[in-house]
Each structure stands twice: as structure tokens, then as C-alpha cells.
Amino acid sequence: MTVKRCRFMENWDVIIIGAGSAGLAAGIYTVRSGLKTLILDEKLAGGTISDASTVVNYPGFTEISGGDLAEKMTNHCKKVGAVIHDLEPVTELELKGEKKIVKTSSATYECKALIFSAGSHYKEIGIKGEKEFRGRGVSYCGVCDGPFFKGKKVMVIGGGNSACITTLYLSGLAAQVTVIHRREAFRAEETLVSDIASKGNVTTLWNTEAQEIKGDKQVRTVTLIDNITKKTTELSVDAVFVQVGEAPNSQIAKASGVETDEHGYIKIDIHQQTNLPGVFAAGDVTNHPIKQVGTAVGQGITAALEAYGYIRRPYYKK
Ligand SMILES: Cc1cc2nc3c(=O)[nH]c(=O)nc-3n(C[C@H](O)[C@H](O)[C@H](O)COP(=O)(O)OP(=O)(O)OC[C@H]3O[C@@H](n4cnc5c(N)ncnc54)[C@H](O)[C@@H]3O)c2cc1C
């Protein structure tokens, strides 16, 4: 006889939403503190760093691919005993009471403390054709989709660190990379800017914006406007990589009463505590000014140990 596992109202000490750098680091610490821990992720565990071709600034690894680093963190977290449910999106939260309720696509859970580490997502530019050609030439991730455009002509839209990193990665694959930036200089690290200048197959169009993405089954051209002359041109490309920043995945937390700043980032104090008792937040979803693996890991650790204090040692705070 097959016994169907009933997950209705499973009880946990801590539930962590998001199995990225922050959530996995938090999980290692909550489990090692003796707290029964469930980590939920709508995708496969590992988080955003899986999108990075190479990571050269995470202490202990002079050079590692983002995918390998994500896998190492996930395996470490599983090895200490955290339960990770991949591909289970959290859809609703009830966080104001002492017991925190977490509803997902397939179950309802209860926990004593919650760590919200759902990261951020790529912003869209909102032009005609962007949604229509998403997955048919419009991409938000160079590492994920760049290899499909080996030897082709690609465009990168944006001018910050992400746009520059994506440009450098694509310059190693594509025949020609055209960067479209609405300002007259990049807002990125000096080393990235000088590396781009040294690439023979990268052209940057300053003071230029994309107006429309056109094609048939695939992207074929992009209509551009020069911000100064107001002249429009049509550039023929095979793919468009939109890299204009990120926005936090804080909607479900906000809807359950968690306070955010004007950009939607969750407000936290130095203990990673949100405005709701027993609800902590960590990583890119918070209003911490730096968004890196190292800072996400540090915030995750703080959130985990503070959650431990909240559950097991509440008298510390009195
Ligand atoms: C291309 C690129 C290159 C980068 N390179 C570097 C680098 O070299 N060095 C560096 O330090 N940093 C780098 N970063 C930044 C780094 O990836 C992030 O700062 C870090 O991953 C943030 O970790 P996080 O845990 O806060 O969020 P994430 O890693 O984004 O994890 C959040 C997780 O939450 C999940 N989630 C979201 N909503 C829900 C929901 N409703 N239910 C369930 N799960 C949900 C997501 O699926 C995701 O797995 C790079 C980022 C990008 C995009």
C-alpha cells in the first residue's frame, strides 16, 4: 500500500524562504543550533549566483564557477541536515501571530521563526516586443542563454556592473556585442570598464535607448533612439540581453505586514529583524546596501543565530 505523505500543517522550528546564498548559510547555522529547519525554493536550490560564469571574490575560492559555488553551498546545507524542498513556491504568508503560517503551491506549514531570503529578480525595460520575444532572443541572463548565440550578433542593454559582466562574458562567445546605454559613461567597476574597452568585438552606443524589439519567430532587429539627436535607427541582432538592474522579491512578505522601503526592499535592523517579531530577512531582498554572496552569507548567519535566540533564549532580549 502506498502511504501518501500528508504535509498539511507540518511543524518546523524555522522555515527559510529562498535557497540562495543567504538562505543556505542560514540553514547551516539553524540546523547546527539544533533547530528543525525547512528551506523552500520555487526553483532548484542554489540561487542567483548559479547565473555567474565565474566568481573571483568569494573568500576561499580564487576562482570558481557560480554553478559550482551554488552546488557546494547546497550540498553543505543538506549534509548538516537541512530539509530543502526545491520547486515549491511560497504563495502566501501569515506572519503577525506567534505561529508563522507558510502556504506553498502544495502544502501549508507552521513555524516558530521565519527567515525571508527570496532575493531579487531582473527588471524589465518595458518596451514593445520585450515580453513577446522573451525566450526567443530576449534574455535576462548571459550565462544561461549566451551559449545559444555563439558566433552571432547580440545586444546588451544597460550600463551598470551586471551589464558590463554580461558584455564581457558574451564577448567571448558572440561575433559582435553592441552595448546600448542611455547615459554617456558606465556606472560600473573600473576594471570591468577597462576590460570592455580592450575587447575588439564590443561597440558601445552612448546616450542611446532601445524603443522596440522586432522579429518573427526570433528577434531580428531593435529600433534605437539617440537621446541627443532624437534620430532613430534599426540595428540587426540575434539576441537582446536586458541588464538594467534588479527588484526585490518581497511582495508576499509585504502583503503579510513586513515593512519595506520605497523600492520594496525589506527593512531590517542589525539583527536582521524585520518589524514583525520572529520574522527575519537576509540577502538581496533586504535594504542592506551591498548585494554580494559574502554579504548575503553574513546576513543569513546573523538571521539564523538571531532566530535561535528568539526561539530558545527569548530571555536574552529582556
Ligand atoms: C550575473 C550575476 C553575477 C554575479 N556575480 C557575483 C560575484 O561574482 N560575486 C558576488 O559576491 N556576487 C555576485 N552576484 C550577486 C549574488 O549572486 C547575489 O548577491 C546573491 O546570490 C544573493 O543571494 P540571496 O540568497 O540573497 O538571493 P538569491 O541567490 O537570489 O536566492 C533567492 C532564492 O529565493 C527563491 N525565491 C524567490 N521567491 C520565492 C518564493 N516565492 N518561494 C520560494 N522561493 C523563492 C529564488 O528562486 C532564489 O533561489 C552576481 C549576480 C548576478 C546576477
The ligand as a Gaussian input file, in Angstrom:
#p B3LYP/6-31G(d) Opt

LIG

0 1
 C       25.152000      37.577000     -13.310000
 C       25.478000      37.770000     -11.855000
 C       26.795000      37.662000     -11.416000
 C       27.100000      37.841000     -10.066000
 N       28.401000      37.701000      -9.670000
 C       28.726000      37.828000      -8.364000
 C       30.092000      37.643000      -7.925000
 O       30.994000      37.382000      -8.739000
 N       30.347000      37.751000      -6.594000
 C       29.388000      38.031000      -5.664000
 O       29.682000      38.084000      -4.476000
 N       28.088000      38.228000      -6.060000
 C       27.734000      38.134000      -7.374000
 N       26.431000      38.319000      -7.771000
 C       25.421000      38.680000      -6.748000
 C       24.963000      37.427000      -5.953000
 O       24.549000      36.433000      -6.878000
 C       23.818000      37.789000      -5.009000
 O       24.173000      38.886000      -4.207000
 C       23.463000      36.606000      -4.090000
 O       23.195000      35.458000      -4.867000
 C       22.251000      36.953000      -3.244000
 O       21.869000      35.811000      -2.512000
 P       20.404000      35.732000      -1.894000
 O       20.380000      34.444000      -1.141000
 O       20.041000      36.967000      -1.192000
 O       19.407000      35.650000      -3.144000
 P       19.317000      34.582000      -4.308000
 O       20.607000      33.903000      -4.540000
 O       18.669000      35.293000      -5.440000
 O       18.299000      33.490000      -3.735000
 C       16.933000      33.751000      -3.553000
 C       16.160000      32.466000      -3.769000
 O       14.789000      32.679000      -3.395000
 C       13.953000      31.949000      -4.264000
 N       12.602000      32.512000      -4.236000
 C       12.195000      33.741000      -4.660000
 N       10.853000      33.881000      -4.447000
 C       10.424000      32.726000      -3.894000
 C        9.153000      32.243000      -3.455000
 N        8.033000      32.984000      -3.520000
 N        9.065000      30.983000      -2.947000
 C       10.174000      30.202000      -2.855000
 N       11.408000      30.611000      -3.253000
 C       11.533000      31.846000      -3.748000
 C       14.661000      32.087000      -5.631000
 O       14.287000      31.042000      -6.504000
 C       16.130000      32.031000      -5.243000
 O       16.674000      30.725000      -5.354000
 C       26.082000      38.153000      -9.124000
 C       24.756000      38.264000      -9.550000
 C       24.444000      38.085000     -10.908000
 C       23.015000      38.211000     -11.359000

